[in-house]
Each structure stands twice: as C-alpha cells, then as structure tokens.
Amino acid sequence: MGRIYLLDVTNRDGVQTAKLGLSKIEKTLINIYLNEMGVFQSEFGFPTTRHETRYLTANLELAEMGVLQPIRLQGWMRAIIGDVETAFKLVPNLRHLNLSISTSDQMIDGKFLGRKTRDHIISDMVEAVDAAWALGAESVGANAEDASRTGLDFLVKFGLAAKEHGATRLRYCDTLGYDNPFSIYQAVKALAEKVGLPIELHCHGDLGMAVANSLAGAKGAIDGGQDAYVNTTVNGIGERAGNADLVAFVLAASKSKDFAEKYPLASAVDLTQASKIAEFASYAFGVPIPINQPGVGANAFAHASGIHADGVLKDPDNYELYGFEELGRGEPKFVETGREIIAGQYSGISGFSHVMGKMEVSFASAEEANEILELVRYANVESQKPLVEDELLFIAKYPDIARKLLTLTPLE
Ligand SMILES: [Zn+2]
C-alpha cells in the first residue's frame, strides 16, 4: 500500500513569494523545526543562486553533524545541464535535487517563444537528470511545471523519459491552482499507473483548493500503485495565493473522514510542534496567521454562541474535530509588559548578557560572550527584527555555522 510523504517547500516557493523573504538564519530554523516535526524532506533553497551558497553548505554541515537529521535537504533548479553543473560547483555536497521545466503548450509557446519544442523539453530534462547522477546525486526528481495544463499523453512521455534516466520521482505541478480534486485525482492516478514512479503533488491556492487538491492527488497516486509526496509550506505561504498549508494538510490527511486508514502518512508527524512553526513563520515572514487558520488560528478552538459553548463544555467532541493540545496549544503565553532588554545590532555586552542570562545561557569567558554578541548583531542586521529565543540559542550553540550563514559577501 502506498503512503504519503511530506515535502515542505517553504524555503523555496515560500521565499520566492512577492514582497516576502527570510533571512538565512530564519530559513535554517525552519529546517530545524520541520525536522523536529518529522517532515520527510525540505526543499531548502536554490543551489545556483550565489547568496544561497553559504546557507546551503552550512545546512548540509548541520545535517552531517546530526542536527538536521533525519530530514532530507533537497535543492531546486531548472532542468538544464548548466544549472546542475553550477549547483554541484557551488554546493558540492548536494545530494538531492529537483529539476524543473515547463511542460504545457501554454508555457512552451508563451515562455520559450519558439526556442523550444516538446522534444527539447524532454531532452533538456533527461540531460539534466544524467548530469545530476554523474555529479553525485542520490535522488533526482523530475518537475513538470504547469503539469495541470499539460496533455496527459505528453506528461506520460515526459515521466517515462525521466524514469528511463533513473529519476526518482515525478513532480506534478498545479502551478496556477487550476485543478480541482476530481481532475487532479484522475490525472495523477493515470500518471502513477502509466509512468510507474512515485508522484509529487505541488498545488497552489488560486481557486482555494490547494489542500483539497493535494489530498485528492495523493489518493490518485496511491490508487495508481505509487507513493505520494505532498509539497506544503508553513502557513501556506507561496507564490500568489500560496501553496498547501503544512498543518492543514496534515490535519486533512490524518483526521478527515475515512482517509487515513487507506492513505496513511509515511511517518508520524508531531503536530504539537505546529503552533511553534506556524508562529515562527508568521513572525519571520511578517505575515499574521489568519484568525480562522485550521489548527493554529486564534479562533480554531474559540466558541462564543450559546449552543456551541454549552455543547463544547459538555463534551469537546460536540464541536471540535480535534483537541487543541494536539496542536501544541494551551500553554499560557508570556508577554513582557514591563522593562524589555533586546539584543540587536547596536547591543552592548551588558544588555546581551542579561538577555542570554534569562535563558540560562552563560559563557565560559568574556571573549566567548563578545564573539556570540557580534554574531547576534549581524543576525539582527540581516533580519531587521528582534531575534527570537531559538535564534539566539542557535547562534550561541553553533557559532561557526552562524558565521557562515551571516557571511553575505558576494561571491566571485
Ligand atoms: Zn509553486
């Protein structure tokens, strides 16, 4: 029986969203939180983009150190041989790749403007897949951009060519959020049956169906005899109307009517981390969590009307599908209302020692404290907002990694 793996793309689709971005330390914390939650894979960035190089290398180093384990870190790039070569030149330890190319006639005609035919799309992709294997890849996903507006016959041909060259998975991208649960189910089931590769679902919310389409697509892949890999982002942040929300998808897959028995998640997800990762992403992106967000919104467990309040007090199952404790909620929140000392880019050692002392962090020497403070200053320069406790703790614990993440000198 097929299973559903989670593949979060916050650090790729999320950060390429217009008007939004994350610092390299924020991206690193997202990877750490995803790992703590039990997410299978993080699409952690852009190996051909030079300002990502040190971040990607440092995160692969964290994986080697066991900090980012067992999560799999995978880079995203275009499915052209030059991108694959650049990726391995800049990030030699990269082992997991997703190679993306447009497959729809709309994109082939409207984007490549006659420079590429369908045959070129396939030859570019298979050459890129070959190059990835030759340069040391351990897994290679072939990414069909705009798959939902691509004819099934060509998608099958694309998938079979990828498979013939050893591709590990086929990513079905509903790039414009054009599918509905019925259409994506049919398309993905047929692809799974005819291509015989695990299928990734990459769904967008332009019509408000990213989570529903991901669920239906996963069912299609499994009914077609393959595993499903669902692309999510934290709080659904992604291009335009966004992607499938990580927490909402996990809730849908594990709690919706009669689904999980036949279509299980590949491994347990620790939903008690949900509130923490959602709040951190909200803070880091500067985007509030909608009050009615599934599971983590302020109103997700709020009851006001007489009938509902009475019912939920008698038995929570009357008006709640799942408990707030499962989402890591219920602890009272501490909000400072008096004097606050904040560690930032202009901080001195006294204020910094006070902030770290409150978290019970002490330093072996004044030199060590000054070294960490200097890194904290630079982290604040990069993020331009007060660092959260976990960022300060991360910098204090892994100063050498933090220094790499904060080194933003343009490369040659
Ligand atoms: Zn996308």
Boltz pocket constraint, residues with backbone or C-beta under 6 A from the ligand:
constraints:
  - pocket:
      binder: B
      contacts: [[A, 13], [A, 175], [A, 202], [A, 204], [A, 238], [A, 239]]
      max_distance: 6.0
